[in-house]
């Protein structure tokens, strides 16, 4: 079964959608069959595919209008499929809190479909209740994007507490894939201090890859592209390709460890 990774943190403007989309694109370029899911009612991720026509989306799952497999759409990028968040009304958005009370619905629909993919990436909204909680219940791990600033750092503790809550009550196998530094400014004193504090407080969770602040990311979104397809030589493009490689290597090591453990058990 493909690994399900939620991209989540209770803070807006830290690069969740940018990371979810570009990481999915990088996985696809690496030949990994990837499913990207937009779980954010704002539809930021879906807007990237504005030139495509979609029949149904995530909202249909929670209203029992369609099955999850019926709202998976192929994209122009080979190996990359996408589930959008429907363009819904204010009334429908206000219904989401009640609709997401069935916290096993999304997980039960997603798990069978995950077998057809190497990776499933979920773009979560910038809050913890509702869609994010449903995403974490269905996921194997979480990437926590964070802008290295004092205001963003405060959200990490809240995110980790919520992950612990999900593990205790719904999904004991959920793990932290890593804390990803985004919008990093190499020569900024604020970025340096923030990174230092993060490393001191969460030394086991900081990812090797750091995403630099780069205008190509913004320009790519305006043209409905990944930053990799917009400018493959951009620093941010190289960083997202490195992030994909970091995760591929990490999960390959994990798979080898599991297989070794199973082999030892079989020989006892």
Buried (B, 14 or more C-beta within 10 A) or exposed (E): EBBBBBBBBBBBEBBBBBBBBBBBBBBBBBEBBBBBBBBBBBBBBBBBBEEBEBEBBBBBBBEEEBBBEEBBBEBEBEBBBBBBBBEBEEEBEEBBEEBBEEBEBBBEBBBEBBEBBBBBBBBBBBBBEBBBBBBBBBBBBBBBBBBBBEEBBEBBEEBBEBBEEBBEEBBEEBEBBBBBBBBBEEEBEEBBBBBEEBEEEBEEBBBEBBBBBBEBBEBBBEEBBBBBBBBEEBBBBBBBBBBBBBBBEBBEEEEEEEEEEEEEEEEE
